[in-house]
Amino acid sequence: MNDHIANEQDRNDADRIRRQYANPETDPMNQLRKLDDAVKRPGLIASLTLGIIGALVMGAGMALVMSYDNMTLGLVLGIPGLIILAAAYPIGRAITSQRKARYADDILRLSNQILHS
């Protein structure tokens, strides 16, 4: 007969090995991670993109003012760059909030399935 009594480490190892062979499409935890990424990633990408563009435009305006003594063109570039930079975070949050509302039911269903299984 089998005299081996599985301890916590053995169970963790067996679970880790089992997960390697499980179909990732049917694993609820993988589905939950994918949905969570689908909610957060677009807002993060939009926020980072706007932030980088705003910082570059504002930096170009600052360079014109400081290096070339061109105050008018520097302000024409710097102020819109600052506005874009300031809008990056709220736009990213708005996109994430919109996607949270869209995916909330699926995420709650999957998380309840995982927590109560």
Number of C-alpha atoms within 10 A of each C-alpha: 3 4 5 6 7 10 8 9 9 11 11 12 11 12 11 11 11 10 12 9 8 10 9 12 9 9 12 16 15 14 17 18 12 12 18 16 11 15 22 17 15 15 23 18 12 18 22 16 15 21 21 16 17 24 19 17 22 24 17 18 24 21 17 19 18 12 8 10 12 14 16 12 14 21 17 13 22 25 16 15 24 19 14 20 22 15 15 21 17 12 17 21 16 13 18 20 14 12 19 17 10 12 14 14 11 13 20 12 12 18 16 11 12 13 7 7 6
